[in-house]
Amino acid sequence: MNLKPKSITINMQTIIDNDGQMEYNRINATGAYYEKGDRCILTFEETSDDGAPIKNLITINPDKVSIKRVGPVAMHQQFHTSRKTENVFQHPHGNIHMETHTDTISFQSLTDEQNGFLTIDYSVSLNGQEERKHKLELTIKKEDAE
């Protein structure tokens, strides 16, 4: 399999609704976009608060999305529509058990004519606590002049 990556800019926002208290997290990064059949793969690196690199791998399939992060924080979170998945979020302050229930996944692949979009509506329970609503919004833009 020989995939030629496209250079991309990623804008990712996560919105957490904690009983009406809204929390916003944003990541802007450059990375690579691969497409094979009905699967898309995004790779990019972000920087943690202490300056250490965190590698991200997002795999998008028609019925599921997988986000794998490796670095000072590590996790492999999976999203399957109308299903609950579990993983362990490894953080410098300890491990956190995560249960994720995915409501909807919406994806538009990147083309030469338009940006790619990924939106996931889901709920997360950390260490058995009450679920909080989350929304992930990801925009994929082709880098100018490769």
Helices and strands as residue ranges (DSSP letters): E 6-18, E 21-36, E 39-47, E 53-60, E 64-70, E 75-80, E 84-91, E 94-108, E 116-126, E 132-142
